[in-house]
């Protein structure tokens, strides 16, 4: 695949729950190596879209092509092999409470990569370190962790199989501002080092301004705009005006500008 081509192409997506239509005619691309932030009001189906892409919800119409192949048309074995190229971090981490962190991260390596338990746990410790956790965290149970540590452990598990696309559902939800900012920096560092793409569902304006290359806004059952923040901010839409130009949006934008400005305000 050409590096300039999208690695995920969504065209005419339809999602329904009974008579309730969540998406209708939704189009969106995920580009290689980008961090794509996905925002929208409550009930616009951001998480439903994520679940549709990773195969946890079968769409009611349209197509989703990943790495050039339409998932719904593939045999089960081929589809599973493509889905193993995904990493997914759910909002609450979804760690197995009966396993310690090392075992949580090792599990997909044993089940899908065929590694021995010893090799899987050795690699799991590497992934936990990549996610910014100290060596002694490997033996901890999820119940003993802070919210920030749970997010990092879940990120380590999402990275276990060296995914090409990372799907994150509200990764900074419930974190204090310092912990959320640290997670945002870690995500950008890992993307730059490892080269994966990121599909990031979030409500966190600071995350959008500090981490995302593009932002997609879902409204009226489809993607209203998917572009750089400057283009999104300038889009004439009531929800966008309220979200990006309200007090919190202005504060996040100013904070991002301060981080990127040269010391002493020199240009």
PLY file of the C-alpha trace (Angstrom):
ply
format ascii 1.0
element vertex 267
property float x
property float y
property float z
element edge 266
property int vertex1
property int vertex2
end_header
0.00 0.00 0.00
1.19 3.49 -0.87
2.07 5.46 2.27
-0.22 8.30 1.15
-3.28 6.04 0.90
-5.65 5.70 3.87
-5.28 2.50 5.84
-8.94 2.59 6.87
-11.65 3.77 4.45
-15.24 4.10 5.66
-17.87 4.81 3.02
-21.61 5.23 3.43
-21.60 3.63 6.89
-25.00 2.90 8.43
-25.47 1.82 12.06
-28.87 1.25 13.66
-30.20 -0.04 16.96
-33.77 -1.03 16.21
-35.43 2.03 14.72
-32.78 4.35 16.11
-30.32 5.39 13.38
-26.90 6.30 14.76
-24.96 6.69 11.51
-26.27 7.17 8.00
-23.95 7.72 5.06
-20.88 8.30 7.22
-17.53 8.65 5.38
-14.11 8.81 7.04
-10.49 7.85 6.39
-7.67 7.04 8.80
-4.29 7.91 7.32
-1.04 6.09 7.91
0.90 7.48 10.88
-1.64 10.10 11.96
-3.42 10.67 15.25
-7.07 11.25 14.32
-9.26 12.69 17.08
-12.98 11.91 16.89
-15.41 14.22 18.70
-19.12 14.91 18.78
-21.99 15.44 21.13
-23.38 12.71 23.38
-25.25 10.08 21.39
-23.50 10.77 18.08
-22.01 7.27 18.04
-18.29 7.87 18.44
-17.73 4.62 20.31
-20.16 2.80 18.00
-18.00 3.89 15.08
-14.89 2.55 16.80
-16.60 -0.76 17.51
-17.72 -1.02 13.89
-14.19 -0.55 12.58
-12.61 -3.12 14.91
-15.30 -5.71 14.19
-17.27 -5.65 17.45
-20.42 -4.35 15.74
-21.55 -5.39 12.29
-22.61 -2.31 10.28
-26.11 -2.19 8.83
-24.85 -0.69 5.58
-21.89 0.82 3.78
-18.35 -0.49 3.72
-15.23 -0.49 5.89
-11.99 -1.23 4.07
-8.88 -1.87 6.16
-5.47 -2.26 4.51
-7.34 -2.35 1.19
-9.72 -5.17 2.13
-13.40 -5.00 3.05
-13.67 -6.73 6.40
-17.28 -7.88 6.13
-16.59 -9.77 2.91
-13.57 -11.70 4.18
-13.47 -15.29 5.42
-13.28 -15.49 9.21
-9.62 -16.54 9.32
-8.47 -13.72 7.02
-10.56 -11.17 8.89
-9.10 -12.31 12.22
-5.56 -11.95 10.86
-6.29 -8.32 9.88
-7.94 -7.55 13.22
-4.78 -8.72 14.98
-3.09 -5.71 13.39
-5.31 -3.52 15.61
-4.70 -2.51 19.21
-7.70 -1.41 21.26
-7.88 0.49 24.56
-11.40 0.61 25.98
-12.59 3.43 28.21
-12.31 1.53 31.49
-9.23 -0.44 30.52
-11.03 -3.83 30.39
-8.16 -5.55 32.21
-8.76 -9.05 33.56
-9.09 -8.62 37.33
-7.87 -12.18 38.03
-4.54 -11.58 36.23
-1.66 -9.32 37.21
-0.43 -6.72 34.73
2.29 -8.92 33.28
-0.22 -11.71 32.69
-2.78 -9.31 31.18
-0.29 -8.11 28.58
1.16 -11.58 27.97
-2.23 -13.14 27.21
-2.61 -11.92 23.59
1.03 -12.84 22.94
0.32 -16.41 24.03
-3.06 -16.70 22.31
-2.35 -14.93 19.02
1.43 -14.88 18.57
2.03 -18.40 19.87
4.76 -17.39 22.31
5.66 -19.51 25.29
4.52 -18.19 28.65
8.08 -17.25 29.62
8.75 -15.39 26.36
5.33 -13.71 26.46
5.85 -12.45 30.01
9.34 -11.22 29.15
7.93 -9.22 26.22
5.02 -8.08 28.38
7.46 -6.42 30.77
8.95 -4.54 27.80
5.50 -3.32 26.75
4.70 -2.20 30.29
7.95 -0.22 30.34
7.05 1.35 26.98
3.78 2.48 28.51
5.70 4.23 31.29
5.13 1.78 34.15
7.94 0.86 36.58
9.30 -2.73 36.67
7.60 -3.56 39.99
4.17 -2.85 38.44
4.30 -6.11 36.47
3.21 -8.20 39.47
0.41 -5.86 40.59
-3.25 -6.72 40.23
-5.55 -4.21 38.48
-7.38 -3.57 41.77
-4.18 -2.11 43.23
-3.74 0.48 40.47
-4.56 4.15 40.21
-6.63 5.34 37.26
-3.53 6.52 35.41
-1.76 3.20 35.90
-4.81 1.31 34.61
-4.76 3.42 31.43
-1.05 2.75 30.93
-1.46 -0.98 31.58
-4.32 -1.12 29.09
-2.15 0.76 26.59
0.64 -1.78 27.11
-1.80 -4.60 26.33
-3.08 -2.74 23.25
0.55 -2.53 22.06
1.28 -6.20 22.76
1.03 -7.40 19.15
2.77 -4.35 17.62
-0.41 -2.96 16.04
-0.46 -0.81 12.93
-3.58 1.02 14.12
-4.35 1.88 17.73
-7.98 2.52 18.72
-8.46 4.48 21.94
-11.86 5.14 23.54
-11.70 8.12 25.93
-8.17 7.25 27.14
-7.87 10.26 29.47
-11.38 10.05 30.94
-11.22 10.09 34.73
-7.59 11.20 34.88
-6.47 14.38 36.63
-5.05 17.09 34.32
-1.43 16.17 35.05
-2.03 12.47 34.40
-4.01 13.23 31.23
-1.25 15.50 29.89
1.36 12.81 30.62
-0.72 10.23 28.74
-1.07 12.60 25.76
2.70 13.12 25.61
3.32 9.38 25.88
0.92 8.66 23.01
2.66 11.13 20.68
6.10 9.79 21.68
5.07 6.20 20.97
3.43 7.13 17.66
6.57 8.95 16.57
8.81 6.04 17.62
6.71 3.12 16.43
4.87 4.65 13.47
1.35 3.36 14.13
-1.85 5.26 13.34
-4.28 6.30 16.08
-8.08 6.57 16.08
-8.84 8.50 19.25
-12.36 9.04 20.63
-12.22 11.84 23.18
-14.02 14.73 24.85
-10.73 16.18 26.08
-9.95 19.45 24.33
-6.39 19.45 25.68
-5.83 16.06 24.02
-7.09 17.38 20.68
-4.77 20.38 20.74
-1.69 18.58 22.07
-1.88 15.26 20.23
-4.06 15.19 17.12
-3.01 15.75 13.53
-6.62 15.87 12.34
-10.01 16.03 14.05
-13.26 14.49 12.80
-16.53 15.93 14.09
-19.57 13.64 14.06
-22.96 15.38 13.85
-26.31 14.57 12.23
-25.36 10.89 11.82
-22.26 11.57 9.68
-18.84 13.22 9.72
-19.40 16.94 9.43
-15.72 17.79 8.91
-12.40 15.92 9.19
-9.39 18.19 8.89
-6.75 20.10 10.78
-7.84 21.92 13.92
-7.60 25.30 12.20
-10.05 24.17 9.51
-12.37 22.50 12.02
-12.43 25.60 14.24
-13.41 27.74 11.25
-16.32 25.48 10.24
-19.65 27.28 10.52
-21.64 24.97 12.78
-23.35 25.68 16.12
-21.89 22.68 17.95
-18.37 23.43 16.69
-18.69 27.06 17.78
-19.85 26.08 21.25
-17.25 23.33 21.65
-14.11 24.94 20.21
-14.81 28.61 20.87
-16.26 28.39 24.37
-14.12 29.12 27.46
-12.62 25.61 27.68
-11.83 25.51 23.97
-10.11 28.89 24.09
-8.10 27.82 27.16
-6.96 24.58 25.48
-5.99 26.44 22.31
-4.00 29.04 24.25
-2.22 26.35 26.28
-1.23 24.52 23.09
0.07 27.74 21.55
2.19 28.43 24.62
3.74 24.96 24.43
4.72 25.44 20.78
5.91 29.05 21.09
9.69 29.68 21.24
11.09 30.65 24.67
10.74 34.32 25.41
8.09 34.73 22.72
10.69 34.98 19.93
9.68 33.90 16.45
0 1
1 2
2 3
3 4
4 5
5 6
6 7
7 8
8 9
9 10
10 11
11 12
12 13
13 14
14 15
15 16
16 17
17 18
18 19
19 20
20 21
21 22
22 23
23 24
24 25
25 26
26 27
27 28
28 29
29 30
30 31
31 32
32 33
33 34
34 35
35 36
36 37
37 38
38 39
39 40
40 41
41 42
42 43
43 44
44 45
45 46
46 47
47 48
48 49
49 50
50 51
51 52
52 53
53 54
54 55
55 56
56 57
57 58
58 59
59 60
60 61
61 62
62 63
63 64
64 65
65 66
66 67
67 68
68 69
69 70
70 71
71 72
72 73
73 74
74 75
75 76
76 77
77 78
78 79
79 80
80 81
81 82
82 83
83 84
84 85
85 86
86 87
87 88
88 89
89 90
90 91
91 92
92 93
93 94
94 95
95 96
96 97
97 98
98 99
99 100
100 101
101 102
102 103
103 104
104 105
105 106
106 107
107 108
108 109
109 110
110 111
111 112
112 113
113 114
114 115
115 116
116 117
117 118
118 119
119 120
120 121
121 122
122 123
123 124
124 125
125 126
126 127
127 128
128 129
129 130
130 131
131 132
132 133
133 134
134 135
135 136
136 137
137 138
138 139
139 140
140 141
141 142
142 143
143 144
144 145
145 146
146 147
147 148
148 149
149 150
150 151
151 152
152 153
153 154
154 155
155 156
156 157
157 158
158 159
159 160
160 161
161 162
162 163
163 164
164 165
165 166
166 167
167 168
168 169
169 170
170 171
171 172
172 173
173 174
174 175
175 176
176 177
177 178
178 179
179 180
180 181
181 182
182 183
183 184
184 185
185 186
186 187
187 188
188 189
189 190
190 191
191 192
192 193
193 194
194 195
195 196
196 197
197 198
198 199
199 200
200 201
201 202
202 203
203 204
204 205
205 206
206 207
207 208
208 209
209 210
210 211
211 212
212 213
213 214
214 215
215 216
216 217
217 218
218 219
219 220
220 221
221 222
222 223
223 224
224 225
225 226
226 227
227 228
228 229
229 230
230 231
231 232
232 233
233 234
234 235
235 236
236 237
237 238
238 239
239 240
240 241
241 242
242 243
243 244
244 245
245 246
246 247
247 248
248 249
249 250
250 251
251 252
252 253
253 254
254 255
255 256
256 257
257 258
258 259
259 260
260 261
261 262
262 263
263 264
264 265
265 266
